[in-house]
């Protein structure tokens, strides 16, 4: 099917893009990599009158480390994140999640800003950004605001973005000195996660001093499993009982896991539980 008619704009700067968005409001859609928007337009599930294409704005395609945070421009592609040495060293969880998104064509076109704005409850980045308290930098003609990732996503395909706003950066704390792993189960390689678990562990004197666990695909939005984290603090690496306690808490916290054609709610919860143990073992065993 072909999309409904629309008028295309190609701003050369962020300032120009924000002015266009402010003028068109709800009648406009932002086009970044197009991996989510274009299929929706072809199905006529969305019919914007105006498309604002951001591909010519180089300032939105950056990777930098600033004040303890890894900052990624909204147009940074999944492939650029997966292949970045900076991300591999400073934010390894993000690199691992980016490397399992779709296939090489999707990773080459899709962007982190587009993924977060789309707010699919099964997005791979969701588990990582929830676990590590990622931030979303949002801009409009009125200025810039920073929103915590978990607060930014309201529910399936729903965010706190106003019609005149757009994502300009995603920020995540540096965690290169943590022990990390991202585990995902999908029906087919490259598919969205039936469930995905991101874990990050900080050790002190050989015991777990701090744990972070993020969940995607097993709720109405990605979330951080706080009770599961608490179950790990004070345990030693390789403690199977501690892993089991954490996994049991993840199962409980996935009470809102959806049922659809890919998996039932019960199955998603069981997968999340199993992936938690698998991720913890990969991150910690041998530490």
C-alpha positions as CSV (number, residue, x, y, z in Angstrom):
1,X,0.0,0.0,0.0
2,X,1.1,3.6,-0.7
3,X,1.1,6.3,2.0
4,X,-1.3,9.2,1.9
5,X,0.0,12.4,0.3
6,X,2.3,14.6,2.3
7,X,4.7,17.5,1.9
8,X,8.4,16.9,2.6
9,X,10.8,19.3,4.2
10,X,14.6,18.8,4.5
11,X,15.9,21.3,7.1
12,X,19.6,22.0,7.1
13,X,19.9,22.8,10.8
14,X,18.3,21.9,14.1
15,X,17.0,25.4,14.5
16,X,15.2,25.2,11.2
17,X,13.7,21.8,12.0
18,X,12.4,23.0,15.4
19,X,10.7,26.0,13.7
20,X,9.0,23.8,11.2
21,X,7.8,21.4,13.9
22,X,6.5,24.3,16.0
23,X,4.6,25.6,13.0
24,X,3.0,22.3,11.9
25,X,2.5,20.7,15.3
26,X,0.4,17.5,15.3
27,X,0.1,17.6,11.5
28,X,3.9,16.8,11.2
29,X,6.0,13.8,11.7
30,X,9.8,13.6,12.2
31,X,11.6,11.2,9.8
32,X,15.0,9.9,11.0
33,X,15.9,6.4,9.8
34,X,12.3,5.6,8.8
35,X,12.4,2.0,10.0
36,X,9.2,2.6,12.1
37,X,7.5,5.5,10.5
38,X,7.5,4.4,6.9
39,X,5.8,1.0,7.5
40,X,3.1,2.8,9.5
41,X,2.6,5.3,6.7
42,X,2.4,2.6,4.1
43,X,-0.3,0.9,6.1
44,X,-2.0,4.3,6.6
45,X,-2.0,3.9,10.3
46,X,-0.5,7.4,10.4
47,X,-1.2,10.0,7.8
48,X,0.9,13.1,8.5
49,X,0.4,16.2,6.3
50,X,4.1,17.2,6.6
51,X,7.3,15.1,7.0
52,X,10.4,16.8,8.4
53,X,13.4,14.8,7.3
54,X,16.4,15.2,9.6
55,X,19.0,13.4,7.5
56,X,20.9,16.6,6.7
57,X,21.5,17.7,10.3
58,X,25.0,16.5,11.2
59,X,24.9,17.8,14.7
60,X,22.3,15.1,15.5
61,X,24.8,12.3,14.5
62,X,27.4,12.3,17.3
63,X,28.9,10.1,20.0
64,X,30.7,11.8,22.8
65,X,31.6,11.4,26.5
66,X,30.7,14.4,28.7
67,X,30.6,14.8,32.4
68,X,30.3,11.0,33.2
69,X,27.7,10.4,30.5
70,X,27.9,8.9,27.0
71,X,25.9,11.2,24.8
72,X,24.5,10.0,21.5
73,X,22.9,12.3,18.9
74,X,19.3,11.3,18.0
75,X,20.4,10.4,14.4
76,X,23.2,8.0,15.5
77,X,22.4,4.7,13.9
78,X,22.3,1.3,15.6
79,X,25.3,0.2,13.5
80,X,27.3,3.2,14.5
81,X,26.6,2.5,18.1
82,X,27.4,-1.2,17.7
83,X,30.7,-0.4,16.0
84,X,31.8,2.5,18.2
85,X,34.9,2.1,20.2
86,X,33.8,4.8,22.6
87,X,30.5,3.0,23.2
88,X,32.2,-0.4,23.6
89,X,34.5,1.0,26.3
90,X,32.2,3.4,28.1
91,X,28.7,1.9,27.6
92,X,29.1,-1.8,26.7
93,X,25.4,-2.7,27.5
94,X,24.3,-0.2,24.8
95,X,26.7,-1.6,22.3
96,X,25.5,-5.1,23.0
97,X,21.8,-4.2,22.6
98,X,22.5,-2.3,19.3
99,X,24.3,-5.3,17.8
100,X,21.2,-7.5,18.0
101,X,18.6,-5.1,16.6
102,X,17.1,-6.3,13.3
103,X,19.6,-7.1,10.6
104,X,22.5,-5.2,9.1
105,X,20.2,-3.1,6.8
106,X,18.0,-2.1,9.7
107,X,21.0,-1.3,11.9
108,X,22.5,0.8,9.1
109,X,19.3,2.9,8.8
110,X,17.5,2.9,12.1
111,X,18.5,5.5,14.8
112,X,18.5,5.5,18.6
113,X,16.4,8.7,18.7
114,X,13.8,7.1,16.4
115,X,13.7,3.9,18.4
116,X,13.1,5.8,21.7
117,X,10.5,8.1,20.1
118,X,8.6,5.1,18.7
119,X,8.4,3.7,22.2
120,X,7.9,0.0,21.3
121,X,7.6,-1.8,24.6
122,X,9.9,-4.5,23.2
123,X,12.7,-2.2,22.0
124,X,16.2,-3.6,22.8
125,X,17.5,-0.2,24.0
126,X,14.7,-0.1,26.6
127,X,16.2,-2.7,29.0
128,X,19.6,-0.9,28.9
129,X,18.3,2.6,29.3
130,X,16.0,1.6,32.1
131,X,18.7,-0.3,33.9
132,X,21.3,2.5,33.7
133,X,18.9,5.4,34.3
134,X,19.3,6.8,30.8
135,X,18.2,10.3,29.9
136,X,16.3,11.7,26.9
137,X,17.2,15.2,25.8
138,X,14.2,16.9,24.2
139,X,14.2,20.3,22.3
140,X,11.7,22.8,21.0
141,X,11.8,26.4,20.0
142,X,11.2,27.2,23.7
143,X,14.4,25.4,24.8
144,X,15.8,22.1,26.0
145,X,14.7,19.7,28.7
146,X,16.1,16.4,30.0
147,X,13.7,13.6,31.0
148,X,14.6,10.4,32.7
149,X,14.0,7.5,30.3
150,X,11.6,5.6,32.6
151,X,9.6,8.8,33.0
152,X,9.7,9.6,29.3
153,X,8.0,6.4,28.2
154,X,4.4,6.4,29.3
155,X,3.2,3.2,27.8
156,X,3.1,1.3,24.5
157,X,4.1,3.7,21.7
158,X,3.4,6.7,24.0
159,X,5.9,9.2,25.3
160,X,6.0,12.6,27.0
161,X,7.0,14.3,23.7
162,X,4.8,17.4,22.9
163,X,3.8,18.0,19.3
164,X,6.4,20.8,19.0
165,X,9.2,18.8,20.5
166,X,11.8,16.3,19.2
167,X,14.5,14.1,20.7
168,X,18.0,15.5,20.1
169,X,20.1,13.3,22.3
170,X,20.1,10.1,24.4
171,X,22.4,10.1,27.4
172,X,23.5,7.1,29.5
173,X,25.9,7.0,32.4
174,X,29.4,5.5,31.7
175,X,29.5,1.9,33.0
176,X,32.7,0.5,31.4
177,X,33.9,-0.6,34.8
178,X,30.8,-2.6,35.6
179,X,30.1,-6.3,34.8
180,X,27.4,-6.3,32.2
181,X,25.3,-8.5,29.9
182,X,22.2,-8.2,27.7
183,X,20.2,-11.3,26.9
184,X,17.3,-11.4,24.5
185,X,14.9,-14.0,23.3
186,X,13.2,-13.5,19.9
187,X,11.0,-15.8,17.7
188,X,13.5,-15.3,14.9
189,X,16.9,-13.7,14.8
190,X,16.6,-9.9,14.5
191,X,13.0,-9.8,15.7
192,X,11.8,-7.6,18.5
193,X,12.3,-9.2,21.9
194,X,9.7,-11.5,23.4
195,X,11.7,-10.5,26.5
196,X,15.1,-9.0,27.1
197,X,17.1,-8.5,30.2
198,X,20.0,-6.1,30.8
199,X,22.2,-6.5,33.9
200,X,25.0,-4.4,35.2
201,X,26.9,-5.3,38.4
202,X,29.4,-3.3,40.5
203,X,31.6,-5.3,42.8
204,X,33.4,-4.1,46.0
205,X,35.7,-6.4,47.8
206,X,34.5,-9.4,45.9
207,X,30.8,-8.9,46.6
208,X,27.9,-7.3,44.8
209,X,27.7,-3.7,46.0
210,X,25.2,-2.5,43.4
211,X,23.0,-4.2,40.8
212,X,21.0,-2.8,37.9
213,X,18.4,-4.9,36.0
214,X,16.3,-3.6,33.1
215,X,13.5,-5.5,31.4
216,X,12.0,-5.1,27.9
217,X,9.2,-6.9,26.1
218,X,7.6,-8.2,29.3
219,X,5.6,-5.1,30.3
220,X,3.6,-2.2,29.0
221,X,7.0,-0.4,28.7
222,X,10.6,-1.2,29.5
223,X,11.3,-0.9,33.2
224,X,13.9,-1.3,35.9
225,X,13.4,-4.3,38.3
226,X,14.3,-2.8,41.6
227,X,13.3,-5.7,43.8
228,X,15.4,-8.1,41.8
229,X,18.4,-5.7,42.2
230,X,18.0,-5.7,45.9
231,X,18.0,-9.5,46.0
232,X,21.5,-9.5,44.6
233,X,23.2,-6.9,46.9
234,X,25.7,-8.6,49.3
235,X,25.9,-11.8,47.3
236,X,29.1,-13.2,45.8
237,X,29.6,-13.8,42.0
238,X,28.5,-17.3,41.2
239,X,25.9,-17.5,44.0
240,X,23.2,-19.5,42.2
241,X,20.7,-18.9,45.0
242,X,21.1,-15.2,44.7
243,X,20.6,-15.5,40.9
244,X,17.4,-17.5,41.5
245,X,16.1,-14.9,44.0
246,X,16.6,-12.1,41.5
247,X,15.0,-14.1,38.7
248,X,12.0,-14.9,40.9
249,X,11.6,-11.1,41.6
250,X,11.8,-10.3,37.9
251,X,9.0,-12.8,37.3
252,X,6.9,-11.0,39.9
253,X,7.7,-7.6,38.4
254,X,6.6,-8.8,35.0
255,X,3.0,-9.1,36.1
256,X,1.9,-6.7,33.3
257,X,3.5,-8.8,30.5
258,X,1.3,-8.7,27.4
259,X,-0.1,-11.6,25.5
260,X,0.0,-11.5,21.7
261,X,0.7,-13.6,18.6
262,X,4.3,-14.1,19.6
263,X,3.9,-15.1,23.2
264,X,1.5,-15.4,26.1
265,X,1.9,-13.3,29.2
266,X,2.9,-16.4,31.2
267,X,5.5,-17.4,28.6
268,X,7.0,-13.9,28.6
269,X,7.4,-14.0,32.4
270,X,9.0,-17.4,32.3
271,X,11.4,-16.2,29.5
272,X,12.3,-13.1,31.5
273,X,13.0,-15.2,34.5
274,X,15.3,-17.6,32.6
275,X,17.1,-14.7,30.8
276,X,17.8,-13.1,34.2
277,X,19.8,-16.1,35.4
278,X,21.5,-16.4,32.0
279,X,22.6,-12.7,32.0
280,X,23.8,-12.8,35.5
281,X,25.9,-15.9,34.8
282,X,27.5,-14.4,31.8
283,X,28.2,-11.1,33.6
284,X,29.4,-12.6,36.9
285,X,30.6,-16.1,36.6
286,X,34.4,-16.1,36.6
287,X,34.5,-12.5,38.1
